[in-house]
Amino acid sequence: MADVITLGRFRAVMGLRWVVHERMPGWAPVRDLSRDLGQWVARRRGESIIQTGYCAPIAGETPRRLVSLAAFVADARPEPWMRVFDLGHDKWWFVAVRDNNGILPEGDVVGTYEEVQEARARIESLGSSWPQDILTQADGTLEDLEALVSQGRAAYLQDAAVRPWLRPALAGGALIALSAAGMLAWRAHEADVRAKRLAATDMARLAAARVARAGMLFLPPWRQEASTEAFARACVTAWNVLPIEQDGWIPQKITCREGPWKDALLAVSKTRPLWENGTISVSWRTARKAGASPLLAPAGQLLAGGRVIRQILTIRLPLAEGGLEAAQVARRMAYSHLRASGFSVQFPRASRHSGLPGARRGAPAPRTAHPWTSRSLTVSWRGPWMSGLGAVLGTVPGLRVRSLTIGPTGGVLKGVLYGRRAAQ
């Protein structure tokens, strides 16, 4: 379903169905296609392609004042490319451009995050190869989209049901003037109602975010993160339930990470609930034998030319409890407990900052505002995963996990060790 967004001085339409032509079609074939694809049409002449895009009429809008957003940006970057853009207010847009900078028939989709991701998955499953940097590119913002629009050419919409020779006659009558005045008044009223509705929704989301954030601000950082033992147990459990092989695909590794829940406290809208505070990413690789087909592969994103599948899940983990040991004691406990269980432990060297520009040499360091310290550390092992991994990690006070990667030949944990700062 098509929708409209304002970008600068343009009102741009998203969600058109696109058709490729050898030459610019006349009005008769355009009108024939519009009966099946949509009454409003945009005719686009790109650098090396000719296309028409169709959509159903949009209430409260006039086609000749609208431009196609996909046609605007299709020539802004070298093909092939595709991307998902966050338009705000839980509205997302997906565009896919292939050979000769042509917009794919289903490469212009607007909707919720889940709807545009389904459209992207359909495009990726068609079998055409996409560059790796395109497949892994992060979602764009409204600012990114405005930058692309500034480089494009406008393709205005037309009403295929109105014959061109009738337009001058229809434009001059008193009835049309009266209708236009009524339409403008109605549109102004609808715009005002829509703006008030969106403002009320934003205020409700901001209020919920403030309440959640206010509650979290009373907790120290190690209490705002997932329990280390629960984190490791969830990751190991996910690895253990994976099959040795599935339709010719073999799980190579599993990576568990902190989820995006902290960012959600600061945002008006997010695609995931606040309580999903962890992600599990499973990497599958084809076993080089008959039957290892992308059509039979596990669900997920195709990578490396269809030879790798990345499957991502979100999980809910309990927040950690308990206090801290002194920083030096916590570090000694990490060495002692983890090495005794067969792990390798490394604390990366802390960076030494030279201070602010213009600071006087020899001046005393400023006192920190927090009574705790934090140090990064890496825990690794070789061979099958360690028995009782979560229980061992849970014996180190103040240890929190940033990521945990498990594979058939070993694993790596990257985390942070919190400790009480010595009195100054």
Stockholm file with secondary structure:
# STOCKHOLM 1.0

chainA/1-424         MADVITLGRFRAVMGLRWVVHERMPGWAPVRDLSRDLGQWVARRRGESIIQTGYCAPIAGETPRRLVSLAAFVADARPEPWMRVFDLGHDKWWFVAVRDNNGILPEGDVVGTYEEVQEARARIESLGSSWPQDILTQADGTLEDLEALVSQGRAAYLQDAAVRPWLRPALAGGALIALSAAGMLAWRAHEADVRAKRLAATDMARLAAARVARAGMLFLPPWRQEASTEAFARACVTAWNVLPIEQDGWIPQKITCREGPWKDALLAVSKTRPLWENGTISVSWRTARKAGASPLLAPAGQLLAGGRVIRQILTIRLPLAEGGLEAAQVARRMAYSHLRASGFSVQFPRASRHSGLPGARRGAPAPRTAHPWTSRSLTVSWRGPWMSGLGAVLGTVPGLRVRSLTIGPTGGVLKGVLYGRRAAQ
#=GR chainA/1-424 SS CCEEEEETTEEEEECCEEEEESSCCCHHHHHHHHHHHCSEEEEEECSSCEEEEEECCCTTCCGGGEEEHHHHHTTSSCSSEEEEEEEETTEEEEEEECGGGCEEEEEEEEECHHHHHHHHHHHHTTCCCCCHHHHTCCCBCHHHHHHHHTTSCCCBEEETTSCGGGHHHHHTSHHHHHHHHHHHHHHHHHHHHHHHHHHHHHHHHHHHHHHHHHHHHTSCGGGSSBCHHHHHHHHHHHHHTSCSCBTTEEEEEEEEEECTHHHHHHCSCCSSCTTCCEEEEEEEEECSSTTCCGGGSCSSEEEGGGTEEEEEEEECCCBCCCCCCBHHHHHHHHHHHHHHTTCEEECCCCCCCCCSTTCCTTCCCCCCSCSEEEEEEEEEEESSCCTTHHHHHTTSTTEEEEEEEEETTEEEEEEEEEEECCCC
#=GC SS_cons         CCEEEEETTEEEEECCEEEEESSCCCHHHHHHHHHHHCSEEEEEECSSCEEEEEECCCTTCCGGGEEEHHHHHTTSSCSSEEEEEEEETTEEEEEEECGGGCEEEEEEEEECHHHHHHHHHHHHTTCCCCCHHHHTCCCBCHHHHHHHHTTSCCCBEEETTSCGGGHHHHHTSHHHHHHHHHHHHHHHHHHHHHHHHHHHHHHHHHHHHHHHHHHHHTSCGGGSSBCHHHHHHHHHHHHHTSCSCBTTEEEEEEEEEECTHHHHHHCSCCSSCTTCCEEEEEEEEECSSTTCCGGGSCSSEEEGGGTEEEEEEEECCCBCCCCCCBHHHHHHHHHHHHHHTTCEEECCCCCCCCCSTTCCTTCCCCCCSCSEEEEEEEEEEESSCCTTHHHHHTTSTTEEEEEEEEETTEEEEEEEEEEECCCC
//
